[in-house]
Amino acid sequence: MALPKRRQSRARGRKRRTNWKLDAPTITDCSQCHQPKLPHHICSSCGFYGGKLVAAPKE
């Protein structure tokens, strides 16, 4: 099994990790009630998905 000959410096390790960012979730508007929702999810306020009523809306 290969092993590193020398320890990597902190700067080199941190340079490699600079792009470990989280992206903000994409939020779209519901086509029925225009409330924000996640794409490909049932709208929590009206219960519609794909233009059809799928679940009873929460009151």
N, CA, C and O atoms as a Tinker XYZ file with bonds, in Angstrom:
   236  protein
     1  N      0.841000   -1.181000    0.000000    73     2
     2  CA     0.000000    0.000000    0.000000    64     1     3
     3  C      0.887000    1.246000    0.000000    63     2     4     5
     4  O      1.849000    1.326000    0.764000    81     3
     5  N      0.571000    2.195000   -0.837000    73     3     6
     6  CA     1.385000    3.402000   -0.946000    64     5     7
     7  C      1.138000    4.332000    0.234000    63     6     8     9
     8  O      0.008000    4.495000    0.693000    81     7
     9  N      2.213000    4.932000    0.709000    73     7    10
    10  CA     2.119000    5.901000    1.798000    64     9    11
    11  C      2.825000    7.185000    1.379000    63    10    12    13
    12  O      3.809000    7.132000    0.643000    81    11
    13  N      2.338000    8.335000    1.835000    73    11    14
    14  CA     3.014000    9.582000    1.492000    64    13    15
    15  C      4.382000    9.658000    2.172000    63    14    16    17
    16  O      4.534000    9.286000    3.336000    81    15
    17  N      5.360000   10.141000    1.432000    73    15    18
    18  CA     6.706000   10.274000    2.012000    64    17    19
    19  C      6.782000   11.430000    2.988000    63    18    20    21
    20  O      7.470000   11.347000    4.005000    81    19
    21  N      6.070000   12.516000    2.680000    73    19    22
    22  CA     6.127000   13.689000    3.533000    64    21    23
    23  C      4.707000   14.168000    3.852000    63    22    24    25
    24  O      3.764000   13.954000    3.090000    81    23
    25  N      4.600000   14.807000    4.983000    73    23    26
    26  CA     3.318000   15.356000    5.391000    64    25    27
    27  C      2.992000   16.572000    4.524000    63    26    28    29
    28  O      3.863000   17.393000    4.236000    81    27
    29  N      1.730000   16.677000    4.115000    73    27    30
    30  CA     1.330000   17.853000    3.338000    64    29    31
    31  C      1.132000   19.034000    4.269000    63    30    32    33
    32  O      0.658000   18.883000    5.395000    81    31
    33  N      1.498000   20.204000    3.788000    73    31    34
    34  CA     1.368000   21.408000    4.612000    64    33    35
    35  C     -0.106000   21.784000    4.783000    63    34    36    37
    36  O     -0.962000   21.338000    4.020000    81    35
    37  N     -0.388000   22.600000    5.783000    73    35    38
    38  CA    -1.756000   23.064000    6.012000    64    37    39
    39  C     -2.274000   23.851000    4.824000    63    38    40    41
    40  O     -3.435000   23.716000    4.439000    81    39
    41  N     -1.407000   24.676000    4.241000    73    39    42
    42  CA    -1.834000   25.514000    3.113000    64    41    43
    43  C     -2.259000   24.653000    1.926000    63    42    44    45
    44  O     -3.255000   24.949000    1.266000    81    43
    45  N     -1.512000   23.598000    1.660000    73    43    46
    46  CA    -1.847000   22.740000    0.524000    64    45    47
    47  C     -3.173000   22.004000    0.757000    63    46    48    49
    48  O     -3.989000   21.872000   -0.155000    81    47
    49  N     -3.372000   21.533000    1.975000    73    47    50
    50  CA    -4.635000   20.863000    2.288000    64    49    51
    51  C     -5.810000   21.824000    2.250000    63    50    52    53
    52  O     -6.888000   21.461000    1.779000    81    51
    53  N     -5.624000   23.024000    2.730000    73    51    54
    54  CA    -6.695000   24.020000    2.729000    64    53    55
    55  C     -7.008000   24.498000    1.322000    63    54    56    57
    56  O     -8.163000   24.793000    1.014000    81    55
    57  N     -5.991000   24.581000    0.459000    73    55    58
    58  CA    -6.243000   24.950000   -0.937000    64    57    59
    59  C     -7.150000   23.927000   -1.608000    63    58    60    61
    60  O     -8.020000   24.280000   -2.404000    81    59
    61  N     -6.940000   22.674000   -1.284000    73    59    62
    62  CA    -7.740000   21.616000   -1.883000    64    61    63
    63  C     -9.199000   21.676000   -1.395000    63    62    64    65
    64  O    -10.120000   21.311000   -2.126000    81    63
    65  N     -9.389000   22.133000   -0.174000    73    63    66
    66  CA   -10.728000   22.153000    0.408000    64    65    67
    67  C    -11.483000   23.462000    0.197000    63    66    68    69
    68  O    -12.573000   23.619000    0.746000    81    67
    69  N    -10.952000   24.401000   -0.571000    73    67    70
    70  CA   -11.619000   25.695000   -0.708000    64    69    71
    71  C    -12.958000   25.585000   -1.411000    63    70    72    73
    72  O    -13.807000   26.458000   -1.230000    81    71
    73  N    -13.182000   24.553000   -2.202000    73    71    74
    74  CA   -14.429000   24.436000   -2.954000    64    73    75
    75  C    -15.445000   23.520000   -2.295000    63    74    76    77
    76  O    -16.410000   23.115000   -2.942000    81    75
    77  N    -15.256000   23.186000   -1.036000    73    75    78
    78  CA   -16.215000   22.353000   -0.319000    64    77    79
    79  C    -17.364000   23.214000    0.195000    63    78    80    81
    80  O    -17.558000   23.317000    1.406000    81    79
    81  N    -18.114000   23.823000   -0.686000    73    79    82
    82  CA   -19.191000   24.719000   -0.269000    64    81    83
    83  C    -20.524000   24.022000   -0.421000    63    82    84    85
    84  O    -20.685000   23.139000   -1.263000    81    83
    85  N    -21.463000   24.418000    0.388000    73    83    86
    86  CA   -22.840000   23.962000    0.224000    64    85    87
    87  C    -23.570000   24.956000   -0.658000    63    86    88    89
    88  O    -23.370000   26.165000   -0.543000    81    87
    89  N    -24.413000   24.447000   -1.533000    73    87    90
    90  CA   -25.230000   25.312000   -2.368000    64    89    91
    91  C    -26.581000   25.532000   -1.698000    63    90    92    93
    92  O    -27.120000   24.629000   -1.058000    81    91
    93  N    -27.113000   26.714000   -1.847000    73    91    94
    94  CA   -28.448000   26.985000   -1.320000    64    93    95
    95  C    -29.467000   26.196000   -2.138000    63    94    96    97
    96  O    -29.318000   26.092000   -3.355000    81    95
    97  N    -30.500000   25.637000   -1.503000    73    95    98
    98  CA   -31.480000   24.858000   -2.262000    64    97    99
    99  C    -32.250000   25.741000   -3.235000    63    98   100   101
   100  O    -32.553000   26.898000   -2.944000    81    99
   101  N    -32.556000   25.176000   -4.386000    73    99   102
   102  CA   -33.329000   25.893000   -5.395000    64   101   103
   103  C    -34.784000   25.963000   -4.938000    63   102   104   105
   104  O    -35.389000   24.942000   -4.614000    81   103
   105  N    -35.327000   27.145000   -4.916000    73   103   106
   106  CA   -36.715000   27.328000   -4.492000    64   105   107
   107  C    -37.501000   27.900000   -5.663000    63   106   108   109
   108  O    -37.101000   28.897000   -6.263000    81   107
   109  N    -38.618000   27.265000   -5.982000    73   107   110
   110  CA   -39.476000   27.718000   -7.067000    64   109   111
   111  C    -40.821000   28.130000   -6.491000    63   110   112   113
   112  O    -41.114000   27.871000   -5.323000    81   111
   113  N    -41.632000   28.768000   -7.314000    73   111   114
   114  CA   -42.974000   29.159000   -6.889000    64   113   115
   115  C    -43.976000   28.100000   -7.333000    63   114   116   117
   116  O    -43.862000   27.546000   -8.427000    81   115
   117  N    -44.944000   27.827000   -6.492000    73   115   118
   118  CA   -46.018000   26.903000   -6.832000    64   117   119
   119  C    -46.862000   27.535000   -7.944000    63   118   120   121
   120  O    -47.159000   28.729000   -7.910000    81   119
   121  N    -47.237000   26.720000   -8.920000    73   119   122
   122  CA   -48.009000   27.252000  -10.047000    64   121   123
   123  C    -49.450000   27.574000   -9.660000    63   122   124   125
   124  O    -50.115000   28.336000  -10.361000    81   123
   125  N    -49.945000   27.007000   -8.556000    73   123   126
   126  CA   -51.323000   27.239000   -8.132000    64   125   127
   127  C    -51.432000   28.422000   -7.168000    63   126   128   129
   128  O    -52.193000   29.361000   -7.406000    81   127
   129  N    -50.663000   28.365000   -6.079000    73   127   130
   130  CA   -50.818000   29.374000   -5.024000    64   129   131
   131  C    -49.647000   30.358000   -4.966000    63   130   132   133
   132  O    -49.695000   31.320000   -4.199000    81   131
   133  N    -48.608000   30.138000   -5.755000    73   131   134
   134  CA   -47.443000   31.022000   -5.857000    64   133   135
   135  C    -46.678000   31.157000   -4.544000    63   134   136   137
   136  O    -46.054000   32.188000   -4.292000    81   135
   137  N    -46.725000   30.121000   -3.706000    73   135   138
   138  CA   -45.924000   30.076000   -2.486000    64   137   139
   139  C    -44.600000   29.393000   -2.812000    63   138   140   141
   140  O    -44.565000   28.546000   -3.705000    81   139
   141  N    -43.514000   29.725000   -2.126000    73   139   142
   142  CA   -42.237000   29.064000   -2.404000    64   141   143
   143  C    -42.274000   27.594000   -2.015000    63   142   144   145
   144  O    -42.838000   27.228000   -0.984000    81   143
   145  N    -41.661000   26.747000   -2.859000    73   143   146
   146  CA   -41.592000   25.312000   -2.587000    64   145   147
   147  C    -40.354000   24.741000   -3.262000    63   146   148   149
   148  O    -39.782000   25.372000   -4.151000    81   147
   149  N    -39.943000   23.560000   -2.849000    73   147   150
   150  CA   -38.827000   22.871000   -3.483000    64   149   151
   151  C    -39.303000   22.235000   -4.777000    63   150   152   153
   152  O    -40.437000   21.761000   -4.839000    81   151
   153  N    -38.467000   22.208000   -5.817000    73   151   154
   154  CA   -38.887000   21.575000   -7.060000    64   153   155
   155  C    -39.068000   20.068000   -6.872000    63   154   156   157
   156  O    -38.361000   19.448000   -6.078000    81   155
   157  N    -40.014000   19.485000   -7.603000    73   155   158
   158  CA   -40.329000   18.054000   -7.559000    64   157   159
   159  C    -40.848000   17.628000   -6.189000    63   158   160   161
   160  O    -40.649000   16.484000   -5.781000    81   159
   161  N    -41.506000   18.532000   -5.482000    73   159   162
   162  CA   -42.131000   18.230000   -4.196000    64   161   163
   163  C    -43.569000   18.740000   -4.229000    63   162   164   165
   164  O    -43.898000   19.658000   -4.980000    81   163
   165  N    -44.410000   18.138000   -3.415000    73   163   166
   166  CA   -45.788000   18.608000   -3.278000    64   165   167
   167  C    -45.761000   19.940000   -2.549000    63   166   168   169
   168  O    -45.003000   20.106000   -1.593000    81   167
   169  N    -46.572000   20.884000   -2.984000    73   167   170
   170  CA   -46.663000   22.175000   -2.314000    64   169   171
   171  C    -47.297000   21.960000   -0.940000    63   170   172   173
   172  O    -48.362000   21.353000   -0.830000    81   171
   173  N    -46.644000   22.457000    0.092000    73   171   174
   174  CA   -47.147000   22.229000    1.452000    64   173   175
   175  C    -48.347000   23.103000    1.786000    63   174   176   177
   176  O    -49.094000   22.793000    2.714000    81   175
   177  N    -48.546000   24.190000    1.046000    73   175   178
   178  CA   -49.657000   25.078000    1.396000    64   177   179
   179  C    -50.952000   24.709000    0.664000    63   178   180   181
   180  O    -52.038000   24.858000    1.224000    81   179
   181  N    -50.847000   24.225000   -0.589000    73   179   182
   182  CA   -52.086000   23.920000   -1.316000    64   181   183
   183  C    -52.230000   22.438000   -1.669000    63   182   184   185
   184  O    -53.334000   22.001000   -1.994000    81   183
   185  N    -51.154000   21.656000   -1.615000    73   183   186
   186  CA   -51.241000   20.221000   -1.869000    64   185   187
   187  C    -51.203000   19.836000   -3.338000    63   186   188   189
   188  O    -51.518000   18.695000   -3.676000    81   187
   189  N    -50.827000   20.754000   -4.222000    73   187   190
   190  CA   -50.787000   20.452000   -5.651000    64   189   191
   191  C    -49.389000   19.994000   -6.053000    63   190   192   193
   192  O    -48.387000   20.421000   -5.479000    81   191
   193  N    -49.346000   19.118000   -7.048000    73   191   194
   194  CA   -48.086000   18.698000   -7.660000    64   193   195
   195  C    -48.364000   18.441000   -9.137000    63   194   196   197
   196  O    -49.207000   17.611000   -9.479000    81   195
   197  N    -47.669000   19.141000   -9.995000    73   195   198
   198  CA   -47.857000   18.958000  -11.432000    64   197   199
   199  C    -49.228000   19.388000  -11.910000    63   198   200   201
   200  O    -49.742000   18.821000  -12.874000    81   199
   201  N    -49.834000   20.369000  -11.271000    73   199   202
   202  CA   -51.141000   20.867000  -11.678000    64   201   203
   203  C    -52.309000   20.030000  -11.190000    63   202   204   205
   204  O    -53.454000   20.303000  -11.550000    81   203
   205  N    -52.041000   19.014000  -10.377000    73   203   206
   206  CA   -53.118000   18.147000   -9.861000    64   205   207
   207  C    -53.086000   18.154000   -8.340000    63   206   208   209
   208  O    -52.019000   18.245000   -7.733000    81   207
   209  N    -54.258000   18.058000   -7.734000    73   207   210
   210  CA   -54.355000   17.989000   -6.285000    64   209   211
   211  C    -53.953000   16.584000   -5.854000    63   210   212   213
   212  O    -54.604000   15.608000   -6.228000    81   211
   213  N    -52.889000   16.478000   -5.072000    73   211   214
   214  CA   -52.345000   15.191000   -4.677000    64   213   215
   215  C    -52.635000   14.912000   -3.203000    63   214   216   217
   216  O    -52.958000   13.781000   -2.839000    81   215
   217  N    -52.524000   15.913000   -2.373000    73   215   218
   218  CA   -52.731000   15.753000   -0.932000    64   217   219
   219  C    -53.646000   16.883000   -0.455000    63   218   220   221
   220  O    -53.699000   17.962000   -1.046000    81   219
   221  N    -54.347000   16.604000    0.610000    73   219   222
   222  CA   -55.207000   17.621000    1.186000    64   221   223
   223  C    -54.343000   18.750000    1.751000    63   222   224   225
   224  O    -53.352000   18.478000    2.428000    81   223
   225  N    -54.698000   20.009000    1.489000    73   223   226
   226  CA   -53.869000   21.120000    1.987000    64   225   227
   227  C    -53.907000   21.214000    3.511000    63   226   228   229
   228  O    -54.916000   20.913000    4.147000    81   227
   229  N    -52.788000   21.636000    4.069000    73   227   230
   230  CA   -52.733000   21.844000    5.522000    64   229   231
   231  C    -53.428000   23.165000    5.859000    63   230   232   233
   232  O    -53.296000   24.156000    5.141000    81   231
   233  N    -54.148000   23.153000    6.935000    73   231   234
   234  CA   -54.873000   24.373000    7.337000    64   233   235
   235  C    -54.228000   25.025000    8.533000    63   234   236
   236  O    -54.704000   26.057000    9.005000    81   235
